[in-house]
Amino acid sequence: MVHTTVIPKNRVVNLSFTVPEDYVGEEVEIIAFTKKESDINAETLSPSLPGDPLSNKAFKDWIANAELLPTTSLEEAKTKWLKKKSLLAKFTK
């Protein structure tokens, strides 16, 4: 995962970052929001992201939305985790 905080000096910002090797050829989602925006897009943002805590209603809505999303098999989840785990291990060396 690539995570950074940017404080723009004006309305046009050119961003660049090094894409991890495992991300090459993969679809990557980029989300921009201010740290003060804690309730917006509660269904797409994770409560684990830094910022203000979710309200109880926003958290309940996030859970309700998550229950409607498609599921992943345990084997697929384990495979994805092993891939992510090795990627994280590279970044922490």
Secondary structure, DSSP 8 states (H G I E B T S, - for coil): --------SSS---------GGGTTS--------TT--STTTTTS-TTSSSS---HHHHHHHHHHHHHS----HHHHHHHHHHHHHHHHHHT-
